[in-house]
Amino acid sequence: MEPKKILIYVLTVFALYTIITSPARAADLVQIGFEGISSAAQGVGHFMTEVVR
């Protein structure tokens, strides 16, 4: 097996284990991730706005 496939398999198993054992914590982590992505997108938007001005 390729190392990449093994890594994907391990990460998938870990994600499923986390969701099954503590769904509330998994939901918190997803929310934190989306908030981070949203903040980054807003930062890029503000930067582009200032560049255009």
C-alpha positions in Angstrom: 0.0 0.0 0.0 1.1 3.5 -0.7 1.9 5.7 2.3 -0.8 8.2 1.2 -3.5 5.5 1.2 -2.4 4.4 4.7 -2.5 8.0 6.0 -6.0 8.5 4.6 -7.2 5.2 6.1 -5.8 6.2 9.5 -7.3 9.6 9.4 -10.7 8.2 8.4 -10.6 5.7 11.2 -9.6 8.4 13.7 -12.4 10.7 12.5 -15.0 7.9 12.8 -13.7 7.0 16.2 -13.9 10.6 17.4 -17.5 11.0 16.1 -18.7 7.8 17.6 -17.1 8.2 21.0 -17.8 11.9 21.6 -20.2 13.4 19.0 -20.5 16.7 20.9 -16.7 17.2 20.9 -16.6 16.3 17.2 -19.3 18.9 16.5 -17.3 21.5 18.4 -14.2 20.8 16.3 -16.1 21.1 13.1 -17.6 24.4 14.2 -14.2 25.7 15.1 -12.9 24.7 11.7 -15.6 26.4 9.9 -15.2 29.6 12.0 -11.5 29.6 11.1 -12.2 29.2 7.4 -14.8 31.9 7.6 -12.4 34.3 9.3 -9.7 33.5 6.8 -12.1 34.2 3.9 -13.1 37.5 5.5 -9.5 38.5 5.9 -8.8 37.8 2.2 -11.9 39.7 1.2 -10.8 42.8 3.3 -7.3 42.6 1.8 -8.6 42.4 -1.8 -10.9 45.3 -1.1 -8.0 47.4 0.1 -5.8 46.4 -2.8 -8.5 47.5 -5.3 -8.9 50.9 -3.6 
